[in-house]
Amino acid sequence: MPTQFSKKKVAIPAANSSAGKSTTSPTSFKKPRIGSAKSRKRDIPEGVWTKCPKCTTLLIDKELDANLKVCPRCAFHFTIGARERIHSLVETCSFQEMDADMLSVDVLGFTGVAAYTDKLDEYQKSTGLKDAVITGIGQISKHRVALGVMDFAFLGGSMGSVVGEKLTRLIETATEKSLPILIISASGGARMYEGMCSLMQMAKTCGALAYHAKSKFPYISVLTNPTTAGVMASYATVGDLIIAEPGAMIGFAGPRVIKDTTQSELPAGFQTAEFLLERGLVDAIVARRDMKERLSSYLDFLMEGVRQRTAG
Ligand SMILES: [Zn+2]
């Protein structure tokens, strides 16, 4: 019923408008209302704003970008791309990317609901990335740092052979050059398209980190929303310092699986950064706008420790 009514409202002014605009009939009253609705739409075209999932405020994308993808109203931390993240952390022009052209190979010839090669093509086009991590050496304040940043937009930040290999090479370079390591995770876990080859990246990255730990140079792990499964169960949670962004979901299996398996109610806030801070897995929760400054002071502290040990 209401749809029929509104259709009539649109049709009538269109027919009458040419006959006499100046008359104050109900039809001429309705027409400007339709027009003004259109101009409002023109002011905020679609794809230019984003609704905050926490406070439901409509946020202009440009303003959201300028605020490092954090809601100015409720401080909800949206997912941020790897390149934007690197840009927000390192000194201008200091980042030298490593293994930028390393590409995933479809070792299993995976075909299912979607072929792996098609998925790779699709995500390479949509993100402009080659795979789900960017690695390289950059400078944060006065410290040169081996930096690895995952991008959730590429196949859910899943860890395949390329992610594992790029991170391992980064860690080995850091050990060789006596640099601290900073890895920022955002991942749904291991990449199922690569089966076993994906799972072995957990051991490979952790093996390289164990060698790095022997060198006494620090490794800082930053967990962002979400950091789960195989990534959470390997390099993301073996940092000398483990930092999380506010509200980040961090866990191994999903809450529903745990609830079904344990047959018990899960505590409030289960698998959030705040929950894990209380229980000691996370050392600090740092808001995105403070991240660079805090990382810089952590590096000051940790690198001074290294300096004193090597001097002594
Ligand atoms: Zn919000």
Residues whose N, C-alpha, C, O or C-beta is under 5 A from the ligand:
A	BS01	ZN	C52 K54 C55 C71 R73 C74 A75 F76
